[in-house]
């Protein structure tokens, strides 16, 4: 090595899924070899098959695979890789990992361990920024992490208080504590989630600022003293403190404000000799005041929107900087063109508080007129152990309105059937008048949530679902276009859609059409084309097309951008109380790992009292007692991996008046 250069030829990507594929794409274009790593559930994952080589690093849980520093360094050595790209999440902001790579003679494609230690830790970053007279959110980032000290500090800051993982971001290890009474339990949850996601339970406290915008500045630095910013991204639309929609530029940031925030960000990273990609995150209030929150010492999930408006490949810049090359860009060289918006498609159910979902993605097709980053294909299992984000859809347009329209159209075209996603929710966010006007803050979802979930099932949807269950049934007469030899008798169907059961009758007419009787309302449906997973049909003169997937008695339909999950209950017995939870049994609402049992056998509990915490997709989910009573049985143990519907706690309900 000479002249500050650190050449490398083969890159191990210490990550999974779409970001692994994204890094591979640029690395291959630049002539680098690529090595994948995988856990047991990811053995057949797309990123494994696309790599030149792949190395198993452990079991399903992140702590035993993607967070195992020794295993990843060993994989790099075994494969002959001489550089490591951490992607984002997992070990991307772990100083010990960067140091382990350095000690092993591997080029870490990211900042130095010292920079990660200084800025990747929220507490350290705030101290540095405060010393540089950068406005910060009032809070506590001290070394005393005892329960008593944290409570005292929270009371001193004033409620509501944000609890945040010190070692990482992405909304994990983050809780909003509204008052003193709720603080201890929320502190425990935040610490446990931070430990599971980042291997460090330390947290910081911040005063909660009402309805701000979340604005971040992308910076890039090389080892030759050059540093630039690439403008801002607006990441205000969030749920559970995790970003769902990101855009660049922000509709709230003027050229003057961008220059001010960018200059502060560049000055901050230059002061510590930072190298590589980084993002400084700020809260922007309605008066134009901004407050530093944290720095992400890595590539961001939302980096494609910056790439779209600058024309730069941020992964390429990372690789060139890591090899010792100068940036080759000055601030005056950075030009912005148009507007870009990204949405995060997640396997979660917005109607059930964004509960993560896992299982088989039976039918998967993404639109070809948008940039889509994903690592799925039809028939792939989505495991419960990792992040719920399964794809990013990015639209770029000459104007914000053009980008918004293109993204809505792309979401409506996306086919993701078999596992519940937030597809329709995202489209509703983009359509909302507040978002369209550029007025969304971090309170957007909480403020407008009732209007963002799909509307109740309407009669034409019920009719279409019943018709598809009928014509795709194993014993149904084959569909043929045109006249039928004879009409059929009414066929009664009992179908469940969105957890509600409906009675529908289907009749085929001699002319070839169908009559659906839904609660006394009759609707004529004509089928123009029926394929293996698509139907073109007409209702009252309006012709539409829908995608569907049939699996035994289950049916998934994508129609006008909304997915409906249906089940044929025609031959099933009536649903009793056991399925509702009113029988006193607490059932797991998703696949996951039991991280905490909060009650003991024989203990008296009140309805709504937390009894068990389940970890799924790197987030913790508390399960509560459905009734008041006595714990009669605990059917799982801490650390156990369980499946959806598993009975975890049984409660003997109290009798009235007892």
N, C-alpha and C positions, 0 to 999 in steps of 0.2 A: 504494500500500500504506500502510495506517495501522494504528496500534494493534497492531503486531506481526503483522498478517495478511499472508499471501502467497497470494492467490487464484489458482486455475488452473482450466482448463476441459477440457483435453484431455491425456490421459496416454499417453505411449509406454511400453510394457512391454518392458524390455530383457532378455527371457528367452524361453523356449519351453515347449511342452508344457503339462502340467497346471497348473503354477503361473501361467502366462500366462492360462489360462482362469479360474482361481480369482480372480485379481485383476480380470479383466474383469467377472466376475459382480457383485462389489461395486461397482466403479466405475460400471457402468451403472445399478445400482439407485440410486446417489446422483446420477445425472444427468451423469456425465462421459463425454466421447468417449474412445475407446480406439484406439491405434495399435499394430500388431504389427510385429515385425522378424523376418526369417527368413534362414537360409542356403540354399544351393542344394538340399540334400536335404530341407529343410523347406518347399519352395515350395507343396506341396499339403497341408501339415499343418493340423490342425483349428484351431489357434489363429490361423492366418493367415486362414482363411475366416470365423471368428467376429468378427474385428476390423472396425471401421469402415473402417480403411485399413491397408495393410501395405507395408513397405519392405524390399527386399532389402539385406542388409548384407555379403554376401560368400560365400566358398566354404565347404566342409564343415567344415574344421578350425576349432575354436573360436578359435584365434589369429587366424584370417582372417575371423571373423564375430562371434560373441557375446562375444569378448574384445577386439574392435577398438573402442577408445574413440572415435576420430575418426569411424568409420563410424556409430556409434550416435548420437552428437551431431548429425552431419549429417542422419541420418534424422529426428531430432526436429525439427530446423529445417525440413527439406523438407516435413514433414507438418503443420507448424503446431502441434505439441504444445508445451505450456508447462510440462510436468512429466514426470519420468521415474521409473518404479518398477522397481528392479533385480531384484525377485523374490528368489531365493536361488541360491547358486552363481554361476559366471561372475564378473561384476564387482560383485556385491552388497556385498562387503567391500573394495573397492578405493578407497582414499582419492583416488587420482589421478582416478578416474572421477567421484567426487562433486565434486571440485574442478573438473573440466572442465564438469560440468553447471552449477555455480555461475557459472563464467566465461562460459558461453554464455547466462546469464540463465534457465536452466531450474531449476525446483524439483526437488530431489532428494528423493524420498520415502524418507527414511531419516535417519540421524544426519549430523552435519556431517563434513567431511573431517578436521577436527581430532580428533573423537571416534573416527572409524574408525582414524585413525593411532595414537591412544592405546590403544584397546581392541581393535580388530580385529586388530592384530598381536599374536600370542601373547607375544612377548618383552616388548613394551611393557606389555601388560595385566598380566603377572605382576609387573613392577616396580611398577606402580601399586598393585596389591593387596598386595604385600609392604610397601610404604610405609604402607598403611592397616592393617597388622597382621592381614591376612587370611591364614590358613594356606594355603600353596601346596605343591605337590609339589616336592621338591628337584630341581634341574636346572640347566641352563645356557642362557641366552638372550643371550649376548654378541655383539658385533659381529664378532669374529674368526671367520670361517667356514671357515678353511683346514682341509684334511684333518687335518693334524697337531694343530691346536688342538682340533678336535672329538673326535679319538681320545683326547687327553689328558684332556679334560673328561669323556668317557664313562667312562674308567677311574677318574677321581676320584669320580664319582657312584656308580659300582658297577653292574655288570651283574646282571640284564638292564636295558636302557635303551630308552626309547621315543624314536624320532626322529620329529619332527612338523614339517610345513610351518608356517612362521611366519605366512604371509599368508592362510591359509584353513583350512577344516575338511572335514567330510564323509568323513574317513578317507583322503583323498587326500594323498599326500606323507607317509604315516605308515608306519613300519616298527618292529617289535620286534626289537632286536638282542640275542641271548642271550649273546654273548661277543665278545672282542676280534677273533677270526679272521673272524667274519662281518660285523663293523661296516663296513669300507670299502665292500663291495659294496652293503650295505643303505643306506648313506649316499648313495651315487651314485644308487640307484634312487629314494630319497625325494626327492632334489633334482630329478631329472629329471621326476618326476611332479608335484612342486610347481610347477615352471616351466611345464609344459604346462597345468595346471589353473588356476593363479592368476597366471602371468606373473612369478613371483618364486621363485628357488630356495632362499632362506634357510630354515634349519630351526632348531629348538630341541631340546634334549635334556631328558628327564625320567626320573627313576627309575620303573621299572615297579612298580606296587602290585598285589599278588596278590589276585585275586577281589574287586574292589570293585564297588559299584553305581555306575552313571552317573546322576547326578541333576542336573537343570538347573532354574534358576529363571527364569521369564518376567517381564521387567520392561517398564514403559511409562513414558515421561517426556514432558512437554511443555516449551515454551520459557518457561512462566510459573513454573517451579520446582516443579511438581507431579510426583510420582513414586510409583508403586505397583508391587507385584508381584502376579502372578496365579497364585501357587502353583507347584508343581513338576511336572516330568514325569520319569518313570523310563524311561531309554533303555538299559537294561543289556543287552538281548539284541542282540548285534552279531556280524557276521562281517567279517573284514578291517578291523576297527575302524570299521565303518560300521553305523549303526543299522538294525535290521530290525523291531523291535517297540517301540512307545512307549506309555506309559499315564499317566493322571493320575486321581487322585493316586497317589503311589508307595505300595505296600504296606509299605515300610520307613520311611516318614517320619511321625512323630507330629505332632500339632498344635504342640507346643512346638518341635520341630526345624524345622518349616516356618516358624514365626515367626522363629526365629533366622537361618536361611539367607536368608529373604526380607528381613529387616532389613539384613543384611550386603550383599546384592545391591543394594538400594535406596540405601544409603549410598554404595556404590562408584560407582554411575552418577551420583548427585547431585554427587559430588566433582569430576566433569569436565564438568558442565553438559550431560549427555547428553540427546538428544532423539529420540523415536521408540521403536520396538520393539527389544528386545535380550534376549539370553539368556546367563546366566552358568552355566557348566558346572562341576560339582564331582564328585570321587570320594568316595564314602561307604564307609568300612570297616565291618567287622562290629561294631566297638565304638561306632559312632555318630560317629566323628571324620570331618570332611569337609575336603577340600583343593581349593582353586580350581585349575582347569585352564586355562580360556580363556573368552573372551566372543565370542559371535557377534553382530555388530552389524547384524542383519537379521532378517527373518521366518524362522522355522524351518520345515523340511519338516513337522514334527510339530505345527504350531500347531493343527490341527483338534481334538486331544484337549482342549486348553485351552479352545477355543471351546465344545466340547460341555458341559464341566462348569461353565463360567461364564456361558454364554448370550451371550457377547460376540462381535462380529465384529472380529477383530484387524486385518484389512485396512482396515475402516472406521475404526478408531482411528488407523491409520497415516495415512490420507488426511486425517482431521480435524486431527491434530497437525501434519502437513506444511503445511496451509493456515493454521496459526497459531491454531487454536482450542484452548482449554484441554481437558484430558482429560475433565472433567466427572465424574470418579470420584475418590473418596477410598478409602483402604485399607479402611475399614469398610464401604464399599458393595459390595466384592467378596464374592460368595457362591458356594459350591461345591455342585453338585448331582450326585449319583451318581458313576459311574465310566465312563471312556472308554478304549478301547484301539484303537491303530492298527497296521496292518501295511503294510509296503512290498512290493508285488508287483513283482518284478524279473525282467527277461528274462535269466536266468542258470540254470546247471545245478548244483544242489547236489551231485549225484553226481560232478561233475568239478571239485571245489574251487570252486564258485560261479563257474565260468567264464562271462563275459558272452556273450549270444547275440544275434544280429541276424538279420533276415530278415522275411518276410511273416507278419503275424499274420492267419491266414486266417479264423478265426472268433472273434469278441470280443463277449461279453455279460456285463455286470456286474449283480450283484443289485440289485434296486430297494428292498430293505428296509434297506439300509445307506447311509451317506454314502460315496460313492466319488468320488475326485478322479482324473481321467484325461483323456487327449487322444487316445484311439485309437478306431478303428472297424474292422470286418471288412475285410480286404484291405490294410490300411496296412502299409507297410514300416517296420520299426524300424531306424534307421541305426546303424552301429557307432561313431559319432563322439562320442556323448554319454552321459549317465548311463544306467545299466541300469534304473533305477526307471521303471516304466510306469504304475503306479497306486498309490493309497493307499486302503485300505478301513478305515473307522472305525465302531466300534460303541459305543453309549452305553447304559448300563443303570442301574437303580436301585442295583445292587450290582456289584462286580467280577465275580462269578460270572455274573451275567446278561449283562454285556457280553462276557465270554469266550465263553459259549455262542452268543450271537448272531453273533459274529465267525466262529467255527468254521463255523456254518451258512452264513453268507454266502460264506466261502471255498469251501465245497463246491459252492455254486450258481454261482460265477463260472466263465465259459467263456473260456478263453484257449488256443486251439489253433493250432498252426503254428510257434511258437517256444517253446523250453523256458523254463519259469518256475519260481519257487520256491514255487508255490501249495501243493503238498502238504507241503513242508517247513515252511511257516508254520503250517499247520493242526496239524502234528505238534508244533511248539513250543507252541502254545496248549493242546494236549491233555496235554502232559507233566505229570506229577504235581508236579515242582519248580516249574514255572511256575504251575500251578493253585494251589499253596500260597503263591505270592508270594515264592518263595525264589530267583528267578533273579538271578545276578550277571553280570558281563561274561565270566565263564568258562563260562556256561551252554552255549553251542554246542560249545565244545571238550570239555566234560565229558560231554555226552550225545549227541554227534553221531551215533554208530552207531545210536542208537534214533530218530533224527529223519528219516532218509532213508526213502523208500517201501520197503515190503517187497518181496522177490523176487516176480516174476510167478507167480501161482498158476494152477492148471489152468482154473478158470472164466474167468479173464481171457484166457488163450490161446485158449480155445474161442470166446469172444466176438469176439476180434480176427480169428480165422480166418473165422468166420461172416460178419462184416462185409466182409472182403476178398472173400469169395465172392459174397454177395448184391448188393454194390454194383459188382461187376466189369462191364466192358462186355459180356462175352459170357455172363453168367450168366442163367439163366431168370428172368423177372420174378417177384418175390415177390407172392404173393396169400395173404390170410388164409384159413385153412380147409384143406380136403383138397386134396391134389395129384392130378393125373390119374394120375401114376405116380411110383414111387420113382426116385431117381437112383443111378447107380453112385458109389462113393466117389471124391471129388475130392481128390487129394493137394495140400497146400500147404506151402511152406517159408517161414516168416515170421521176421523179426527183430524182437525187442522188447528194448529196453534193451541193445542190442549183443550179444544172444545169439540164435542161430538155433534154431528149433524146427520139428519135423515134425508136421503135423496133417492129419487126413482129415475131410472134411465129407460127410455123406450126408443127403439129404432123404427123409423117410419119406412114405408115402402119406397118413398122417393129417395131414400139414402141418408137423410138427415137424422138427427137425434133430438129427442125432447127430454129435457131435464126438469123434473118436478122438485123444486127446493122449497119446502115449507108452504106448499100451495101455489107458489109462483112458477109458472112454466116458461122455459126458455128453450128456443130452438138453436142447436149448434150444428153447423155443417163442417165436416172435415174435408179439407182440400188435399192435404198431404199428411201422411203419417209415417215417420221414419223411426229408426231404432231409438233415438233420443230427442226427436223434435216433432212438433205438430204444427201445421198451419190450418187455422180454423176460422170460421166466421160466426159472429153472433149479431143478430139484428142488422145485417148489412156491413158490419165492421170486421174486416179481416185482420187477424193478428197471428203472430208466431210465438211459440213458447218452446223452451227446452225442458226436458224431464229425465228423470232416472228412476227406474222401477227395480226394487229389490224385495222380492217376496211380497209381504203386505205393506211395505213402506214405499212411498212415492215422494219424490222431490220435484217441484215445478218452479222454473224461473220464468216469470211472466211480467213484462214491463219493469224489469229491474228488481222485482221483489221475489224472494224465494219463499215458498210455502212447503212445509214438511207435513205430509199426510200419512195416515195409516188407515188401512181397511179393517174396521172393527165389525164387519157384517156377521162374521161367524164367531166373534169373541164374546165371552160372557160379560155382563155389565160390570163396570168398574166400581169397586167397593171402597170402603174407607181406607183400606190398607194402602191404596195408591196415593192417597192424599196427604199422608203424614199425620192425620188426626187420630191414628191408632196408637200414638205415643212412641212410634219408632222414628229415630232420626236416621235418614239415609244419605249416603254420600251423593252430592249433586254433580260430581264429576270424577274422572279418574285422577288419582293423586296419592300423595304420601301423607300419613298422619304425622304431624309435627308436634301436636300438643293435645293431650286429653285434659280438659279443664274441670272435670267432675270425677267423683268416685262413686262406686256402688253403694247404695243406701243413702246417698245425699239427696236432700230435698231441693228441687229447682223450680223456678218460676218460668212461665211461658215467655219465650224470647230470650232467656238466659243463655249465653254462649256455653257450649258443652264440648266442642272439639274444633281444632284448627287443622285444615287440610291445605297442603301445598300443591299447587298445580300450575305449570307453565311459569314458574319462578315467582308466583304471587301466592299470598296466603289468604285463605277464605274461611271465615268463621261460620260454623254451623250451630244453630240455636235450637233450644227445646221447643217443640210445637205446642206442648201443653204443660201445665203445672203438675208436679207430682214427685214421686220418689224414683231415683235411678235404680231399676231392677236388674239391669245387665249392661255390661260394656263388652262389645263384641270385637273390638280391634285393639291393637297395641301401638304405642308411639313408635314411629319408624316404619310401620307396615305400609306396603303399597296396596291400595284398594281400588276397586272399579266402581263406576257409576251405579247407584242403586243399592250398594252394599249397606246393610244395617250396621250402624256403628254404636248406637246407644238405644236402650229400651227404657221407657218411662212408664211407670204404673200411675195412671192419671188419678188425681184427687177427685173424690166424689163431691158433688155439689153439697155445700154446707159443712164439709169436713174441715 
